[in-house]
């Protein structure tokens, strides 16, 4: 699958993700998504190992059972070679387990994930989840679309 975002969105995403790198190991920044909307029932997903230019997604149940050894369901790689000249960052999405995700579901998962990092209101939830996890209430704070 192929996607693209503008340079402005890429810079915002990269800046917000990099805030956590010095402090929080390989699994951070992460965010738990209640990834369901009408017609798209994914169950709960966790973003694992979000170290740009890569986003790696796995199912929450898989993550609970196997931790860092959990299988990746979907990966997204960001290519910023055209950011300066074309104001464009290309994204390649690869579904690892086609039995777990369709193209449509993976695309929606990538879009909703970006929305949490690019939207100021939603980003506050990401900050709370990473900085003050004991204060984060999943059912109260989850936004699905």
Order of alpha helices (4+ residues) and beta strands (2+ residues): beta-alpha-beta-beta-beta-alpha-beta-alpha-beta-alpha-alpha-alpha
